[in-house]
């Protein structure tokens, strides 16, 4: 493990200065630089992890896919933020100028939030047969959503896909019901699982006090060790994603006094934090990746570990490079 104590005092001073500049970015240029520093770590981790996953082990393979989905959303957020939007009408030459649209960024961050919650719930909060049970329920719920397309499937290919996926649902139900962990649940909880999770296609099941219970998104995020700073986060993301009255009256105000920049900056910062959480949890789920991580860019490690320490606690750092450099 890389130790800060091996760094020269001048080097430590440099990292402290860079940390102070990048940890709380005061403008879009610095925010993009900070996001880039973290994204480079996320992508390198993806590159170094590809050899440990295969379709032969779908539960592990899909963990990698969830990770990819999340950090690609981080890249999408960055592209929307750094370029901004512009438009000139070709007929009237009316120029809207250059501006940012937080209403396009927030839904992506919300999707990133959800992908992270599912990963943490399956791969960090559960292990052994409990992990299998939660994974099977996640698969079943997703496939049941797809069965809704059966009424509009007309081509032989789509009809075959509907039939194949219906068979997969049955197969995963058999797997679920064969688990000793599932069979040890009370009949009352099994009825709850059938009605509230499987029938309602709920993908947020979690073992709580020995029973499987559907959790709200914010509760799953809290289970990841996040502090109270994020208690209302999912509600805020949802308000900006849906055409709530709040989002409408805020839209009337955001393009005054640089509101589009401020709201976008907030959303990008959330994406940066979630990406840092995901990096840490990906390594926690697959510890073989820790060695590769310790060889990555030092400033990137300091930011990733600092954001985890800041919002989750010291035990969530991947290494001690941040604490030994900054403390």
GIKA-V128619 format. One record per backbone hydrogen bond with DSSP energy under -1.0 kcal/mol. CO is the residue of the C=O (numbers start at 1). NH is the residue of the N-H. Records with the same first field share a line. If there is no record, write none. Layout:
# GIKA-V128619
CO: NH / NH
This chain:
# GIKA-V128619
3: 6
4: 7
8: 12
9: 13
10: 14
11: 15
12: 16
13: 17
14: 18
15: 19
16: 20
17: 21
18: 22
19: 23
27: 31
28: 32
29: 33
30: 34
31: 35
32: 36
33: 37
34: 38
35: 39
36: 40
38: 42
39: 43
40: 44
41: 45
42: 46
43: 47
44: 48
49: 52
50: 53
54: 57
57: 61
58: 62
60: 64
61: 65
62: 66
63: 67
64: 68
65: 69
66: 70
67: 71
68: 72
69: 73
70: 74
71: 75
72: 76
73: 77
74: 78
75: 79
76: 80
77: 81
78: 82
79: 83
80: 84
85: 99
87: 96
89: 93
94: 89
99: 85
101: 104 / 105
102: 106
105: 109
106: 110
107: 111
108: 112
109: 113
110: 114
111: 115
112: 116
113: 117
114: 118
115: 119
116: 120
117: 121
118: 122
119: 123
120: 124 / 125
127: 131
128: 132
129: 133
130: 134
131: 135
132: 136
133: 137
134: 138
135: 139
136: 140
137: 141
138: 142
139: 143
140: 144
141: 145
142: 146
143: 147
145: 148
146: 149
147: 150
149: 152
155: 159
156: 160
157: 161
158: 162
159: 163
160: 164
161: 165
162: 166
163: 167
164: 168
165: 169
166: 170
167: 171
168: 172
169: 173
170: 174
171: 175
172: 176
173: 177
176: 179
179: 183
180: 184
182: 185
186: 190
187: 191
188: 192
189: 193
190: 194
191: 195
192: 196
193: 197 / 198
194: 199
197: 202
204: 215
206: 213
208: 211
211: 208
213: 206
216: 220
217: 221
218: 222
219: 223
222: 225
227: 230
228: 231
230: 233
232: 236
233: 237
234: 238
235: 239
236: 240
237: 241
238: 242
242: 244
244: 248
245: 249
246: 250
247: 251
248: 252
250: 253 / 254
253: 256
254: 260
256: 259
258: 262
259: 263
260: 264
261: 265
262: 266
263: 267
264: 268
265: 269
266: 270
267: 271
268: 272
269: 273
270: 274
271: 275
272: 276
273: 277
274: 278
275: 279
276: 280
277: 281
278: 282
279: 283
280: 284
281: 285
282: 286
286: 289
287: 290
289: 293
290: 294
292: 295
293: 296
297: 301
298: 302
299: 303
300: 304
301: 305
302: 306
303: 307
304: 308
305: 309
306: 310
307: 311
308: 312 / 313
311: 227
313: 316
314: 317
320: 324
321: 325
322: 326
323: 327
